[in-house]
Amino acid sequence: MKTLFKNANILDVEKGLVYKSDLLVVDKYIAKIDKHINEAVDEKINASKLLLMPTFKNGHTHSPMTFLRGLIDNVSLEDWLFKHIIPREKLLDEDDVYKFSKVALLEYIRNGIGYVNDMYIFPEGFIRAAKELNYPCSISMGTDQKVYRDCLKDPNHFIELNKSYERISFIFNAHSVYTISEKDLKDLANIANKMHSPVFLHLSETMTEVNNCINAHGLTPVGYANALGLFNYGGGGYHVVHPSEEDILLMQEKNIKVISNPGSNLKLGSGIAPLRLYKSKGIEVGLGTDGPASNNALSMFYEMRLAFNLENLTSPNLASLTPIDVIKMATTNVAHIFNLEKCDTLKVGNYADLIAIILDSPDLFPNAKVISHIVNAANENDIYLTMINGQIYYRNAKFASFIDTKKIYKEAYISLKNIEKKIKKLKL
């Protein structure tokens, strides 16, 4: 399959500029970027009024939590998690996870997200959904999951896992230092260190978490995780809203990355992450939506806007974070943090993972400021198409014919009704 975008406006995320060119996609890859490409193709798209940019990369999410969207508002993270979320998650099985994950995948695709790092129970269910739609992802393996225990028994299983699927990778992961026992965290460190692999976990998300960890271990969550050996080969934290000065030094020394989730942090009142501080200290930051139960939207436009503007309330150095910095957090930085191959930018040889944004949208006028508009004004309605692996998944407000949206919604509602019956019986 050959697709040619003619006269496109292409965003070079690394250089922070927009340039005019043709772009040729052959099968899964970007085959050529040149001023004038003239060859026989299967489809030619007039892109003179379109902006091409890499798909967004969602660095942290819990996709199957679509069934919990809107469940509870106006509570703290601790009450939200332990009183409302975990009791309901215990009612799920792998098939439920599969069905609810596909609803999330629809939302990702519509929002121009071409990769997610998913973390949830029954990861086999999410893998089924991702394989069905040929969707790139990483699986953050929890310490209580079979897929992780198999790696613990035989480290080579981790290597085999990462060879088993095309564009599905696996990451060593713990939920957090306050939900996982010290023994399990040490076991995780041992297996990750044997494989020279980074580890990721929820980290310093709330001051309650930080204070409880200091009281229990005499260390912050960052310091405690490091003392257990989790960051000997790098890794990172989801959220990392409340780092200490010592944490910052440790993050620099150990190459600890940050996946920031401003929408979730805002809804749960967890705080505002110091993104400008991370930038000034050379700590790489990516963005993630978190799950649809704590956000509640799976939109990187929303996350970018919050990331760019929220810290204005707490930091006097307003000029130190630019729109292109934030776009990098939503695209290339996530690709680098999770060692994704050939999908960080739009260049020859990379996967054809791209979105086309409609420049004639009123919220993108004037186009000369389009980089700022992507962060501060644009939304999913400005996306003309989403292409992943060189295949168009979404175009002109419609999903491709190979995506059976009616079936996805129908199956998800059946699972939801069954769970609601269980909830009613248990009086949750």
Summary of the structure (lengths in Angstrom):
residues: 428
radius of gyration: 21.2
end to end distance: 51.3
largest distance: 67.5
contacts: 1499
relative contact order: 0.16
helix: 43%
strand: 23%
